[in-house]
């Protein structure tokens, strides 16, 4: 498995069953973690945005 971000994984993680408000919050939170740590993964595998 590569360390590069994958659009397929991103879209699959958005399909997780949870309220829209929580999904959007996790999407932004996890992407901010990736930006500030300069990594391809936020550490929360399976959550939106990771």
Helices and strands as residue ranges (DSSP letters): H 7-14, H 20-37
